[in-house]
Each structure stands twice: as C-alpha cells, then as structure tokens.
C-alpha cells in the first residue's frame, strides 16, 4: 500500500529529475524492494499441502506445547 502523500511527493520529485537520475532512482527503489523478505507463494504452499504425516505432526505439536506454551516468570 502506497501512502498517497508519499506517492505524490515522489512523483513530483521524479518529474524534476533528468532521465539518468530517474533511472538511478528506479534502481534505488528496486534495491530497497529486493532486500525485503520474500514469503512463499500460494502455489508453493499448495505443493507441500498434505505432505506432513500424522506422526511428524504429532511430534511438532508436542514440541510446540513443551517449548512454546510455558511462561517463565523469572526470565524477565
């Protein structure tokens, strides 16, 4: 989601730049975007859906319950 005021400011500033400066600005923005973490696509998730066997699922649930659902009041 692009904030309208930010987009307007960027567009105004781009209009004032030379073509070469506009290319450099595009490269800068592209570099910022490419450094963002990428998540799995829906298609990637669908490829592995249903591949976890019942025993592995049980082991994962047990590990979560044992390691993640406890609060250690002395930890803080």
C-alpha positions in Angstrom: 0.0 0.0 0.0 1.4 3.4 -1.0 0.6 6.3 1.1 -1.0 8.9 -1.1 1.1 11.9 0.1 4.3 9.9 -0.2 3.5 8.8 -3.8 2.5 12.4 -4.7 5.8 13.7 -3.3 7.9 11.1 -5.1 6.1 11.7 -8.4 6.7 15.5 -8.1 10.3 14.9 -7.4 10.7 12.4 -10.3 9.4 15.0 -12.7 12.2 17.3 -11.8 15.0 14.7 -12.4 16.8 14.1 -15.6 16.3 10.7 -17.4 19.6 9.4 -15.9 18.6 10.5 -12.4 15.2 8.8 -12.9 16.9 5.6 -13.8 19.1 5.8 -10.7 16.0 6.5 -8.6 14.4 3.4 -10.1 17.5 1.3 -9.3 17.5 2.6 -5.7 13.8 1.7 -5.2 14.4 -1.6 -6.8 17.2 -2.3 -4.4 15.0 -1.5 -1.5 12.3 -3.8 -2.7 14.6 -6.7 -3.5 16.1 -6.6 0.1 12.6 -7.2 1.6 12.0 -10.7 2.8 10.0 -12.8 0.4 7.4 -15.3 1.6 6.2 -18.4 -0.1 3.6 -18.1 -2.8 0.2 -19.8 -2.6 1.4 -22.2 -5.3 4.5 -23.2 -3.3 2.4 -23.9 -0.2 -0.1 -26.0 -2.2 2.8 -28.1 -3.5 3.5 -29.2 0.1 0.0 -29.3 1.5 -0.8 -32.7 2.9 2.7 -34.0 2.9 3.2 -34.0 6.7 2.5 -37.4 8.1 0.4 -37.8 11.3 3.4 -38.9 13.4 5.5 -35.8 12.4 2.6 -33.6 13.0 2.1 -35.0 16.5 5.8 -34.6 17.3 5.7 -30.9 16.1 2.6 -30.2 18.2 4.3 -31.8 21.3 7.4 -29.8 20.8 5.4 -26.6 20.5 3.4 -27.4 23.6 6.5 -28.2 25.6 8.7 -25.4 24.4 6.4 -22.5 23.5 3.5 -22.6 25.8 5.3 -22.2 29.0 5.9 -18.9 30.7 9.0 -18.5 32.9 8.2 -15.5 35.2 11.9 -15.4 36.3 13.1 -15.0 32.7 12.3 -11.3 32.6 
